[in-house]
Amino acid sequence: MKQTIGLIGKPNSGKSTLFNVLTGLNQKTGNYAGVTVESKSGKFGDKKIVDLPGLHSLRITSPEEKIAKKNILEFSESQTPLIFVSNGMQLADHLILFSEVADLQTPMALVINFKDEMAKNQISVQQRELENSMGCPVLLVNSRSGEGIDELRSVIEKNQFKVPHAICRSLYDEIDDEGIKNSYVSKVERSIDENWDQNQTEYLKRQKTVSSIVHSTVNNHSESNYLTKTKKWDKILLHPILGLFIFLAVMLLIFQAVFTFAAYPMDLIDAFFGKASEIAASTISISWLSDLITNGIIPGIGGVLIFIPQIAILFFLLSVLEHTGYLSRISFISDGFLRKFGLSGKSIIPLMSSWACAIPAIMGARVIDDPRERMAVIMASPLMTCSARLPVYTILIAVMFPNPSGGFITIQGIALLCLYLIGVIATLAVAWFITKRTAIEGNELWTLELPVYRMPNWRNVLTTVYMKTKSFVVEAGKIIFLISILLWVLASFSPKSDAYVQEQYDAYQTQESAVDLDRESFDLEYSYIGYMGKFIEPVIRPLGYDWKIGIALITSFAAREVFVGTLSTIYSIGSEEESSIIERLRGEINHRTGKPAFTMAVSVSLLLFYVFAMQCMSTVAIVRKETGTWKYALYQFLFMLVLAYVFAFVAYQVLS
């Protein structure tokens, strides 16, 4: 059985970078049973290294810290060695956590990271003296360049871990180390909310002891020059007014980059799968198999992979912000406003990233410590206007306002802005309701560490992008792929015979009121999904929709952007060019009422339906994955569906 080694430390210690250096890409990511926090493990020779979530203290219990604390206690019981990674630029702060873990009397090695930055800022460590104070090996490394890694590898290979001294003996009545361990284990198993004053006193004593050790073993010749630089930048970036404008500009650049930079690779992916469909159609002689591959499997795979550029770019930019230290500042700036809705500054990044796609937003909610707030973000973020809604919005707005005027600012632009604002308001309202009414236990304590500014570690950034993008493709891809095939089956087969459908088509062609409709589009009415459209027509008729729009609603529950392609097929449009769709929709007649099918009332009703409805099965799959149960995913789906129906109904009844 392989020996296991735990990798622990505070956030911003460079722990993940060190893990990547030691294991390369020989890693495995998985969920802890019953929770939503991911674990990472990797191979180092014949040993297994487990990268535990970052934590601030063994006495604070956020979702990730609960996992880290649970594993540390188990490692202590089994005497599994630990590598404690600390930030050399904030050593005194990080060693307070080290002193807590040391009290558990587990074999350890202390790694002081960012050796290069320490040298640059004239910070030196008397390594042997610090080892004597700590009672375990102390190593100076630079995880970005690999300096000092060979010494750490040697410690791991030779198993040179040692049980550290119980640094803060004055906190205990017992003298022996075993007594200290037993006493502290009982403490960390209790919540931080219990005996708050006692916990605060304990922290101050630890801080005093650790500060004394650092003062005697660390020389800072630059008089905290690095902190001075950070404070100067914070005066600008955290300024009440200027900082807000800088923040908005950064967010604008990020989301503009997501749309702009992703457009070209997304077009290439789309073109590639379009060409693949053409090749499949021309080379596969079996009709049904050709249709399955051309209109089912290939579009299903493409529907997953086409999101990769957006997700990868977003994760890349957010990782850069995190590594530079600015991500924490964004949380600080937005905290005051979000508090009014039961959220904190940690929610701002997941919520704003929903404008690109709700999937990375929901995955990004892992950074939120408070379980209630995290659930609020997961449940509310799909109401933000994602990029998948844009094709629907732009087409329906163009149908309503065919000839906008007014210069640069037009009624079309104002309408689109209003739809975005409706999404924001709905998101905040739902988040407020969940944080105020839900039975999920909250954690009012929010700790925010503002790290020093530094250049990002590009290797670690790219590794993060790779792992998270891979997680999306594997997890969400399976769901949307299967649904795409299911939709093809429902649209390609009919409960009626071909002879019956041909007879109905011939009869339709003889009608004076018949529009020019090809056989393929006519077949859709008699397919299983066509019957589904007719079946739900009584339900959607109060919204102003006919069965054809009903089919588009059904298919777009797999993904919102399917709405455009479905309309193209239903209305016998040869291409999906916006102009042709818009022209046909304007002239489409509802044969039941004899009126235009897409009136102002119908268009507004549809827009509001798409604002609120959960029409993205991959998002449903991610919600299930992140919450660990189908219950919340189904609640969210049904709630948003009811909300969409109510707003669409009111809009149509008022405007018609």
C-alpha positions in Angstrom: 0.0 0.0 0.0 1.3 3.4 -1.0 2.3 5.8 1.8 0.1 8.9 1.9 1.4 12.4 2.5 -0.9 15.3 3.2 -0.2 18.8 1.7 -1.7 21.5 3.8 -1.5 25.3 4.3 -3.4 28.6 4.1 -4.8 30.1 0.9 -2.2 32.1 -1.1 0.7 30.0 0.2 1.5 28.5 -3.2 0.4 25.1 -2.0 -1.3 24.2 -5.3 1.7 25.2 -7.3 4.0 23.0 -5.2 1.5 20.2 -5.6 1.7 20.6 -9.4 5.5 20.6 -9.3 5.7 17.4 -7.2 3.1 15.5 -9.1 3.2 17.0 -12.6 -0.1 16.2 -14.3 -0.2 12.8 -12.8 -3.2 13.8 -10.7 -6.7 12.7 -9.9 -9.6 15.0 -9.0 -12.7 13.7 -7.2 -15.4 14.8 -4.8 -15.4 14.0 -1.1 -18.4 11.8 -0.2 -21.5 13.8 0.7 -20.0 17.2 0.0 -19.2 19.3 -3.0 -15.5 20.2 -2.3 -13.1 18.6 -4.7 -10.0 16.7 -3.6 -6.8 16.4 -5.6 -4.3 13.6 -5.3 -1.2 12.8 -7.3 1.7 10.3 -7.5 5.2 11.1 -6.3 7.2 8.0 -7.0 5.7 5.2 -4.9 3.9 7.7 -2.6 0.5 9.4 -2.9 0.2 13.1 -2.1 -3.2 14.5 -1.2 -3.7 18.2 -1.7 -6.1 19.3 1.0 -8.3 22.5 0.7 -6.7 25.6 2.0 -7.7 26.7 5.5 -7.2 29.6 7.8 -7.6 27.8 11.2 -8.6 24.4 12.6 -11.2 26.3 14.5 -13.1 27.8 11.5 -15.5 25.5 9.7 -16.2 26.6 6.1 -17.1 23.7 3.7 -13.5 23.4 2.5 -12.0 23.8 5.9 -14.3 21.1 7.4 -12.8 18.7 4.8 -9.2 19.8 5.5 -9.8 19.6 9.3 -11.4 16.2 9.1 -8.5 14.8 7.0 -5.8 16.4 9.3 -7.4 14.8 12.3 -7.5 11.5 10.6 -3.8 11.9 9.5 -2.9 12.8 13.0 -4.6 9.6 14.3 -2.7 7.4 11.7 0.5 9.4 12.0 0.4 10.2 8.3 3.1 12.8 7.5 2.2 16.3 6.5 3.9 19.0 4.4 2.9 22.4 5.7 3.3 25.1 3.0 3.7 28.7 4.2 4.1 32.0 2.5 7.5 33.4 3.3 6.2 36.9 2.8 3.6 36.5 5.5 5.4 33.9 7.6 4.2 35.1 11.1 0.5 34.8 10.0 0.9 31.4 8.4 2.9 29.9 11.4 -0.1 30.5 13.6 -1.9 27.8 11.7 1.2 25.7 11.8 1.2 25.9 15.6 -2.3 24.6 15.7 -1.4 21.6 13.5 1.8 21.1 15.5 -0.3 20.6 18.7 -1.8 17.4 17.0 1.7 15.9 17.2 1.8 14.6 13.6 5.1 14.1 11.7 5.6 17.2 9.6 7.9 19.2 7.4 7.6 23.0 7.2 8.0 24.5 3.6 8.6 28.2 3.4 7.6 29.3 -0.1 8.4 32.3 -2.3 12.1 32.2 -1.6 12.7 34.5 -4.6 10.4 37.2 -3.4 11.9 37.0 0.1 15.4 37.5 -1.4 14.1 40.4 -3.5 12.7 42.1 -0.4 15.8 41.3 1.7 14.0 38.8 4.0 16.3 36.1 5.3 15.5 33.1 7.5 17.9 31.5 10.0 16.9 28.0 8.9 18.6 25.9 11.5 17.4 28.1 14.4 13.9 28.0 13.1 14.2 24.2 12.8 15.2 24.0 16.4 12.2 26.1 17.4 9.8 24.1 15.4 11.2 20.7 16.0 10.8 19.5 12.4 12.6 20.0 9.0 12.3 23.5 7.6 12.9 24.0 3.8 13.1 27.2 1.7 11.7 26.8 -1.8 10.5 28.6 -4.8 7.7 26.5 -6.2 7.5 28.6 -9.4 11.1 28.1 -10.5 11.7 24.8 -8.7 14.5 26.1 -6.5 14.7 24.1 -3.2 12.4 21.3 -4.6 15.2 18.7 -4.6 15.7 19.1 -0.9 11.9 18.6 -0.4 12.0 15.5 -2.6 14.8 14.1 -0.5 12.8 14.6 2.7 9.8 12.8 1.1 11.8 9.9 -0.3 13.7 9.3 2.9 10.7 9.9 5.1 12.5 12.5 7.2 9.4 14.0 8.7 9.5 14.7 12.4 6.9 15.4 15.1 7.1 19.1 15.8 7.3 20.7 19.2 4.0 21.7 20.9 4.9 25.4 20.4 2.2 26.9 22.5 2.5 24.8 25.7 1.3 27.7 27.9 -2.2 27.1 26.5 -2.5 23.7 28.3 -2.4 22.3 31.8 -0.8 19.1 30.7 2.9 18.9 30.3 3.4 15.8 28.0 2.9 16.0 24.3 0.3 13.3 24.2 -1.8 15.2 26.7 -1.5 18.3 24.6 -2.6 16.4 21.5 -5.7 14.9 23.2 -6.7 18.3 24.6 -6.4 20.1 21.3 -8.2 17.3 19.3 -11.2 17.8 21.6 -11.0 21.6 21.0 -10.9 21.5 17.2 -13.9 19.1 17.0 -16.0 21.8 18.5 -17.4 24.8 16.5 -15.6 28.2 16.6 -18.9 29.7 17.7 -18.6 28.0 21.1 -16.6 29.9 23.7 -15.7 32.8 21.3 -13.9 34.8 24.0 -11.8 31.8 24.9 -11.0 31.1 21.3 -10.0 34.7 20.7 -7.7 34.6 23.8 -6.1 31.4 22.5 -5.5 33.0 19.1 -3.8 36.0 20.7 -1.5 33.8 22.8 -0.5 31.8 19.7 0.1 35.1 17.8 2.4 36.3 20.6 4.4 33.1 20.8 4.8 32.8 17.0 5.7 36.4 16.6 8.5 35.9 19.2 9.9 32.9 17.2 9.7 34.8 13.9 11.4 37.9 15.4 14.4 35.8 16.6 14.8 33.7 13.4 13.8 36.0 10.5 15.6 39.1 9.5 13.7 41.7 7.5 16.2 44.3 6.2 13.8 46.1 4.0 11.4 47.2 6.8 8.4 45.5 5.2 9.0 47.1 1.8 6.7 44.6 0.1 3.9 45.5 2.4 4.5 49.2 1.8 4.1 48.6 -2.0 1.0 46.6 -1.4 -0.5 49.3 0.8 0.2 51.9 -1.9 -1.6 49.9 -4.5 -4.5 49.3 -2.1 -4.9 53.1 -1.6 -5.8 53.2 -5.3 -7.5 49.9 -5.9 -9.6 50.0 -2.7 -10.5 53.7 -3.0 -14.3 54.1 -2.4 -14.8 55.9 -5.8 -11.7 55.3 -8.0 -11.5 51.7 -6.9 -15.1 51.1 -8.0 -14.4 52.4 -11.5 -11.3 50.3 -11.8 -13.2 47.3 -10.7 -15.9 47.9 -13.3 -13.3 48.5 -16.0 -11.6 45.2 -15.0 -14.9 43.3 -15.2 -15.7 44.9 -18.5 -12.4 43.8 -19.9 -12.8 40.3 -18.6 -16.3 39.7 -20.1 -15.4 41.5 -23.3 -12.4 39.2 -23.6 -14.6 36.2 -23.0 -16.8 37.2 -26.0 -14.1 38.6 -28.3 -11.3 36.1 -27.8 -13.7 33.1 -27.7 -15.4 34.0 -30.9 -12.7 32.8 -33.3 -12.0 29.4 -31.7 -15.8 28.9 -31.3 -16.3 29.6 -35.0 -13.5 27.1 -35.8 -15.1 24.5 -33.6 -18.5 25.1 -35.2 -17.0 25.0 -38.7 -15.2 21.8 -37.8 -18.3 20.0 -36.7 -20.3 21.4 -39.6 -17.7 19.9 -42.0 -17.8 16.7 -40.0 -21.5 16.5 -40.5 -21.1 17.1 -44.3 -18.5 14.3 -44.5 -20.7 11.9 -42.5 -23.8 12.7 -44.6 -21.9 12.1 -47.9 -20.0 8.9 -46.8 -22.5 7.0 -44.7 -25.0 5.2 -47.0 -27.3 3.9 -44.3 -30.0 6.6 -44.1 -30.9 6.4 -40.4 -27.3 6.0 -39.3 -26.3 8.9 -41.4 -29.0 11.1 -39.9 -28.2 10.0 -36.3 -24.5 10.8 -36.7 -25.1 14.0 -38.7 -28.0 15.5 -36.8 -27.6 13.8 -33.4 -24.1 12.6 -32.3 -22.0 15.2 -34.1 -24.1 18.2 -33.0 -24.2 16.7 -29.5 -20.5 16.6 -29.2 -20.1 20.0 -30.8 -22.7 21.4 -28.4 -20.4 20.5 -25.5 -17.0 21.4 -27.0 -18.1 24.8 -28.4 -18.3 26.1 -24.8 -14.7 25.3 -24.1 -13.1 28.6 -25.4 -15.4 30.7 -23.2 -15.0 28.6 -20.1 -11.2 28.3 -20.6 -10.8 32.0 -21.1 -12.9 32.9 -18.1 -11.1 30.5 -15.8 -7.8 31.8 -17.1 -8.6 35.4 -16.4 -10.1 34.7 -13.0 -7.0 32.6 -12.1 -4.8 35.5 -13.1 -6.8 37.8 -10.9 -6.6 35.3 -8.0 -2.8 34.9 -8.4 -2.1 38.6 -8.5 -4.1 39.2 -5.3 -6.7 41.4 -6.9 -9.6 38.9 -6.6 -9.7 39.4 -2.9 -9.9 43.2 -3.4 -12.9 42.7 -5.7 -14.7 40.8 -2.9 -13.8 43.7 -0.5 -15.1 46.4 -2.8 -18.5 44.7 -3.5 -19.1 43.4 0.0 -21.1 46.4 1.4 -23.7 46.4 -1.5 -24.2 42.6 -1.5 -24.7 42.5 2.3 -28.1 44.2 1.7 -29.2 41.0 -0.1 -27.8 38.5 2.3 -24.6 37.9 0.3 -21.0 38.9 0.8 -18.1 40.0 -1.3 -17.2 36.5 -2.1 -20.3 36.1 -4.3 -19.5 38.8 -6.8 -17.2 36.8 -9.1 -19.5 33.8 -9.5 -22.5 36.1 -10.1 -20.7 38.3 -12.6 -19.2 35.3 -14.5 -22.8 34.1 -15.0 -23.0 36.8 -17.8 -20.7 34.5 -19.8 -22.1 31.1 -18.6 -23.8 29.9 -15.5 -21.8 26.7 -15.4 -18.4 28.2 -14.4 -20.3 30.6 -12.2 -21.9 27.7 -10.2 -18.5 25.9 -10.1 -16.9 29.2 -8.9 -19.3 29.3 -5.9 -16.9 26.8 -4.2 -14.9 29.8 -2.9 -17.9 30.9 -0.7 -17.5 29.7 2.9 -21.0 30.2 4.1 -23.2 27.2 3.1 -26.3 29.3 3.0 -24.8 32.0 0.8 -23.2 29.4 -1.5 -26.6 27.8 -2.0 -28.1 31.2 -2.7 -25.5 31.9 -5.4 -26.0 28.4 -7.0 -29.7 28.7 -7.1 -29.8 32.4 -8.2 -26.9 32.7 -10.7 -28.7 31.1 -13.7 -31.1 34.1 -13.7 -28.2 36.3 -14.8 -28.2 36.8 -18.6 -25.8 34.3 -20.1 -24.4 34.4 -23.6 -26.7 31.5 -24.7 -29.7 33.9 -24.3 -28.3 36.5 -26.6 -29.3 34.8 -29.9 -32.9 34.6 -28.6 -32.9 38.2 -27.3 -31.4 39.8 -30.4 -33.8 38.0 -32.8 -37.0 38.7 -30.9 -36.0 42.3 -30.3 -35.3 42.7 -34.0 -38.7 41.3 -34.7 -40.4 43.8 -32.4 -38.4 46.8 -33.5 -37.5 46.3 -37.2 -36.3 49.8 -38.0 -34.7 51.4 -34.9 -33.6 55.0 -35.1 -32.0 57.4 -32.7 -28.3 57.3 -33.6 -25.9 55.3 -31.4 -28.4 54.6 -28.7 -31.4 52.8 -30.1 -34.6 51.2 -28.8 -33.0 47.8 -29.5 -30.0 48.5 -27.3 -32.3 49.9 -24.5 -34.5 46.7 -24.7 -31.4 44.5 -24.4 -30.1 46.5 -21.4 -33.5 46.1 -19.7 -33.4 42.4 -20.1 -29.9 42.3 -18.5 -31.2 44.5 -15.6 -34.3 42.2 -15.1 -31.9 39.3 -14.8 -29.7 41.1 -12.2 -32.8 42.2 -10.1 -34.3 38.7 -10.2 -30.9 37.2 -9.2 -30.6 39.5 -6.2 -34.2 39.0 -5.2 -33.9 35.2 -5.2 -30.6 35.3 -3.4 -32.2 37.6 -0.7 -35.1 35.2 -0.3 -32.9 32.1 0.1 -30.5 33.7 2.6 -33.4 35.0 4.7 -35.9 32.1 4.4 -33.9 28.9 3.9 -33.4 26.4 6.6 -29.7 25.8 5.6 -27.5 26.8 8.5 -25.4 29.8 7.8 -22.0 31.0 9.0 -22.0 34.7 9.6 -18.3 34.8 10.2 -16.5 35.9 7.0 -12.7 36.1 6.9 -11.0 37.9 4.1 -7.2 37.8 3.6 -5.7 40.4 1.4 -2.5 38.9 0.0 0.4 40.9 -1.3 0.4 41.6 -5.0 2.6 39.4 -7.1 3.0 38.2 -10.7 0.9 35.1 -11.4 2.4 31.7 -11.7 1.6 30.9 -15.4 2.2 27.2 -15.1 -0.2 26.9 -12.2 -2.8 29.1 -14.0 -2.7 26.9 -17.1 -2.9 23.8 -14.9 -6.0 25.2 -13.2 -7.6 26.1 -16.5 -6.9 22.6 -17.8 -8.3 20.8 -14.8 -11.5 22.9 -14.5 -12.2 22.8 -18.3 -11.7 19.0 -18.3 -14.1 18.7 -15.4 -16.8 20.6 -17.4 -16.4 18.5 -20.5 -16.5 15.2 -18.7 -19.3 16.0 -16.2 -21.7 18.2 -18.2 -20.7 16.8 -21.6 -22.2 13.4 -20.8 -25.6 14.9 -20.0 -25.9 17.3 -22.9 -24.6 14.6 -25.3 -27.3 12.1 -24.3 -30.0 14.7 -24.4 -29.0 15.8 -27.9 -29.4 12.2 -29.1 -32.8 11.9 -27.4 -34.0 15.1 -29.1 -32.9 13.6 -32.5 -34.9 10.5 -31.8 -38.0 12.4 -30.9 -37.7 14.6 -33.9 -36.8 11.9 -36.4 -39.5 9.3 -35.7 -43.2 9.3 -35.8 -46.0 7.1 -34.3 -47.6 7.3 -37.7 -46.6 5.5 -40.9 -44.8 7.2 -43.7 -47.8 6.6 -46.0 -50.1 8.3 -43.5 -47.8 11.4 -43.2 -47.5 11.5 -47.1 -51.2 11.4 -47.4 -51.6 14.3 -44.9 -48.9 16.2 -46.7 -50.6 15.8 -50.1 -53.9 16.9 -48.6 -52.2 19.9 -47.1 -50.7 21.0 -50.4 -54.1 21.2 -52.0 -55.4 23.7 -49.5 -55.7 27.3 -50.7 -54.4 28.6 -47.4 -51.3 26.3 -47.4 -48.0 28.0 -47.1 -44.9 26.7 -49.0 -43.8 24.0 -46.7 -41.3 21.2 -47.6 -41.8 17.6 -46.5 -39.0 17.7 -43.9 -40.7 20.5 -42.0 -44.1 18.9 -42.4 -42.7 15.7 -41.0 -41.8 17.5 -37.8 -45.5 18.1 -37.0 -46.1 14.3 -37.1 -42.9 13.3 -35.2 -43.0 12.5 -31.5 -41.8 15.9 -30.6 -44.4 17.4 -32.9 -47.1 15.6 -31.0 -45.5 16.8 -27.8 -45.9 20.4 -29.1 -49.5 19.8 -29.9 -50.0 18.2 -26.5 -48.6 21.2 -24.6 -50.3 23.7 -26.8 -53.3 24.2 -24.4 -50.9 25.0 -21.7 -48.9 27.5 -23.6 -51.8 29.1 -25.5 -52.4 31.6 -22.6 -48.9 32.8 -23.3 -49.7 33.5 -26.9 -47.8 30.5 -28.3 -48.8 27.9 -30.9 -47.6 24.3 -31.1 -44.6 25.4 -33.3 -43.3 27.7 -30.7 -44.0 25.0 -28.2 -41.6 22.7 -30.0 -39.0 25.3 -29.9 -39.6 25.7 -26.2 -39.2 21.9 -25.7 -36.0 21.6 -27.6 -34.5 24.7 -26.1 -34.7 23.1 -22.6 -31.5 21.2 -23.6 -29.8 24.5 -24.4 -31.4 28.0 -25.0 -29.6 28.6 -28.3 -31.3 25.6 -29.8 -34.4 27.8 -30.1 -33.0 29.5 -33.2 -32.1 26.3 -35.0 -35.5 24.8 -34.1 -37.4 27.8 -35.6 -35.3 27.4 -38.7 -36.5 23.9 -39.2 -40.1 24.5 -38.2 -40.5 27.5 -40.5 -38.6 25.9 -43.3 -35.8 28.3 -43.4 -32.8 27.2 -45.4 -30.2 28.8 -43.2 -29.8 30.2 -39.7 -28.8 33.7 -40.9 -30.4 36.2 -38.6 -32.0 38.3 -41.4 -33.8 35.3 -42.9 -35.1 34.2 -39.5 -36.3 37.7 -38.7 -38.1 38.2 -42.0 -39.9 34.9 -41.8 -40.9 35.4 -38.1 -42.4 38.8 -39.0 -44.5 37.3 -41.7 -45.5 34.1 -39.8 -49.3 33.7 -39.3 -50.9 31.9 -36.4 -53.4 29.7 -38.3 -55.6 29.4 -35.3 -56.1 33.1 -34.8 -55.3 34.4 -38.3 -53.0 37.0 -36.7 -49.2 37.4 -36.8 -47.6 34.7 -34.7 -45.0 37.0 -33.3 -46.8 40.1 -32.2 -45.4 42.6 -29.7 -47.2 40.7 -26.9 -46.0 37.3 -28.0 -42.4 38.5 -28.4 -42.3 40.2 -25.0 -43.9 37.1 -23.5 -41.2 34.9 -25.1 -38.4 37.2 -23.9 -39.6 37.1 -20.3 -39.9 33.3 -20.5 -36.3 33.0 -21.6 -35.2 35.5 -18.9 -36.5 33.3 -16.1 -36.7 29.7 -17.4 -34.0 27.2 -16.7 -33.3 26.0 -20.3 -29.9 24.5 -20.0 -29.6 20.8 -19.1 -25.9 21.1 -18.6 -26.5 23.7 -15.9 -29.0 21.4 -14.2 -26.3 18.7 -14.2 -23.8 21.0 -12.7 -26.2 22.1 -10.0 -26.8 18.4 -9.1 -23.0 17.8 -9.1 -22.3 20.9 -6.9 -25.1 20.3 -4.4 -24.6 16.5 -4.3 -28.4 15.8 -4.8 -31.1 16.1 -7.5 -33.4 17.7 -5.0 -32.0 21.2 -5.3 -31.6 20.9 -9.1 -35.2 19.9 -9.5 -36.4 22.6 -7.1 -34.5 25.2 -9.1 -35.8 23.9 -12.4 -39.4 23.9 -11.4 -39.2 27.3 -9.6 -37.7 29.1 -12.6 -40.2 27.4 -14.9 -43.1 28.6 -12.8 -41.5 32.1 -12.6 -41.1 32.2 -16.4 -44.7 31.1 -17.0 -46.2 33.7 -14.6 -44.2 36.6 -16.1 -44.8 35.5 -19.7 -48.6 35.1 -18.9 -48.9 38.5 -17.4 -47.0 40.2 -20.2 -49.1 38.6 -22.9 -52.4 39.2 -21.2 -51.5 42.9 -20.5 -50.1 43.7 -24.0 -52.5 41.7 -26.2 
